[in-house]
Amino acid sequence: MIPLLLLVPLTLAAQSAPDDDYGVASLLPWTRAIVCPVLYTHEVVSQAVLRRFVAGLLGAGYQPTALATVDLAMSGQIDPPRGCVVLTFDDGLMSQYQNAAPVLSDMGVPAVFFALPAYRDGVHRYMGSAELQALAQAGFEVEAHTCNHPSLPLLARRDFIAFEAEIGGCKRILEDIIDTPVRFIAYPNGAFDAPTMDAVARFGFRAAFTTRPAAVLWPAAPFALPRIRYDPSEAVAAVLGRIRSVGG
């Protein structure tokens, strides 16, 4: 059994928004579009690679920001953060826990982990409940990515009960694990359609993320927010070019 890493809780400055404020005040309608590229990745091969990547972002003037802060800015409660960027990690892979979380904690950088609670595919290594709890307790945002990584539009047509379970049921499972409200979801493989967005809204999600690349988050499309792919192992300049090419 792999021992849990000792993650240093993020300071309020790093989290950018206290949990008690976010739990109540931020749940106002979104009224303002903001420029804030949301980046997503999967495996993190080493701590050194992730540290180099984050340092490159910081050196270019970007400031990793919590989704809680994005929420407050889009609802008009605070000014949009300068150099806003959100780091997200999909699938709840163990390499993220081992190689990303310690670096992020050490650098005081917030991040979002879109997790598959208790998922196993016999190929990759995934976090379990203990790791997800440790991330949440360290101040990171742990959000939904379904339970079994299906194509939600396809599943809705094949088995609507299973479709709803992947959205609403997995939300409750994750909330029970981390003892924190889950307000955001990333669609597996970015696949979504109108029925998927309707279900996400019905089960109480605040917003949902696709894999459509763009840098502007629009309040009129909370369930079709864009994200930009990155690989911490690639040259930081390549990622910066990708961000800037879509207005970030």
Number of C-alpha atoms within 10 A of each C-alpha: 3 5 7 11 13 12 18 17 18 20 16 12 11 21 23 20 21 14 13 9 12 15 13 9 11 22 13 13 13 20 13 15 17 18 19 27 26 29 24 21 18 19 19 21 16 16 19 14 17 22 18 16 21 21 14 17 18 13 10 13 12 21 21 27 25 24 24 19 23 25 24 23 20 22 20 17 14 13 13 19 18 13 17 21 24 22 23 25 23 22 26 27 22 17 19 24 22 19 19 23 26 20 21 21 22 13 14 18 23 26 26 25 28 25 27 26 23 14 19 14 8 7 6 12 13 22 22 18 15 12 20 24 19 20 26 19 18 18 23 24 25 28 28 32 29 30 22 16 15 18 16 26 18 15 16 17 10 11 10 14 10 15 22 19 14 20 24 20 16 21 25 16 18 26 17 14 16 21 13 17 16 21 20 24 23 30 28 23 14 16 17 21 12 11 13 21 20 11 16 22 16 11 15 14 21 17 19 23 21 19 21 14 19 22 24 18 21 18 19 12 14 18 26 23 22 24 27 21 16 23 19 23 15 11 13 19 13 12 20 16 11 17 23 13 12 13 13 19
